[in-house]
Every structure is written in C-alpha cells, then in structure tokens.
Amino acid sequence: MNDIRAKYRFVVELDIDSANRLAEMAKKRGVSKSAMVRFLVNEYYERKFK
C-alpha cells in the first residue's frame, strides 16, 4: 500500500517572547524553526483529536 501524505501550508503568528522560546527549543533539538513549528502543531492536533 502506498504511503499517502498530505501537505498543508499555514502561517503562524507569534509574539516576540513565543518566537524566542520557539527558537531556543529548535536550537536545543538541532532542528529548524519551521520543523519545530510542524512538530508542535502535530503534537497539538494529536492531543486534541485523539
């Protein structure tokens, strides 16, 4: 069976403190800020809808 993946584009607006925390989290994990946002959004939706 083929692995089907959906791609979504979204804009995340953060205040400066949240943006700085996000940058620190991404730096600690050694990933890009956009990858960190995707991880957090996925985690949020998994908790909310499962």
Secondary structure as GFF3:
##gff-version 3
##sequence-region A 1 50
A	DSSP	alpha_helix	16	29	.	.	.	ID=ss1
A	DSSP	alpha_helix	33	49	.	.	.	ID=ss2
###
